Amino acid sequence: MTFQKKHKLGFTSENPLDTSPICFKGRIGQKDALKGVPEWQNKLRDYIDELINKKPS
């Protein structure tokens, strides 16, 4: 059975992810420490949204 392109069944999301990643260099040890944080990617996405939407005081 082959996979049909542009099929209507499958995974959908209210907040789809961008195809290109956001990359930055962290401090030493941060990469390994992040692996121990549950759902760190979602938390980071939420924080970035908050950071972008903050208005300067």
MARDREN-18310 format. One line per 3 residues: number of its first residue (from 1); their letters; for each residue y negated, x negated, z of C-alpha. Coordinates in Angstrom, 1 decimal. Layout:
NUM> A> Y X Z  ...
//
This chain:
1> MTF> 0.0 0.0 0.0  -3.3 -1.5 -1.0  -6.6 -1.0 0.9
4> QKK> -9.0 1.3 -0.9  -12.6 0.2 -1.0  -15.4 2.6 0.0
7> HKL> -12.9 5.0 1.8  -14.3 7.6 4.1  -11.9 6.9 7.0
10> GFT> -12.3 4.0 9.4  -14.5 2.6 12.0  -18.1 3.8 12.2
13> SEN> -20.8 3.1 14.8  -24.2 4.6 15.8  -25.5 1.0 16.0
16> PLD> -24.0 -1.0 13.2  -24.1 -4.8 13.5  -26.0 -7.0 11.1
19> TSP> -23.9 -9.1 8.7  -25.8 -12.3 9.6  -25.6 -13.7 13.1
22> ICF> -28.4 -14.7 15.4  -27.8 -18.4 16.3  -29.5 -20.6 18.9
25> KGR> -28.7 -23.7 20.9  -28.1 -23.1 24.6  -28.2 -25.5 27.5
28> IGQ> -25.1 -27.5 28.4  -22.5 -25.3 30.0  -24.0 -22.0 29.0
31> KDA> -21.4 -21.4 26.2  -18.5 -21.8 28.5  -20.1 -19.7 31.3
34> LKG> -20.7 -16.8 28.9  -17.0 -16.6 28.2  -16.5 -15.5 31.8
37> VPE> -19.1 -12.6 31.7  -17.5 -9.3 30.7  -19.1 -7.6 27.7
40> WQN> -21.7 -10.5 27.4  -22.4 -9.8 23.7  -23.4 -6.2 24.4
43> KLR> -25.5 -7.2 27.4  -27.3 -9.9 25.3  -28.0 -7.4 22.5
46> DYI> -29.5 -5.0 25.0  -31.6 -7.8 26.5  -32.9 -8.8 23.1
49> DEL> -33.9 -5.2 22.3  -35.7 -5.2 25.6  -37.4 -8.5 25.0
52> INK> -38.5 -7.5 21.5  -39.9 -4.1 22.6  -41.8 -5.5 25.6
55> KPS> -45.5 -5.3 25.2  -47.7 -8.3 26.4  -49.6 -7.5 29.5
//
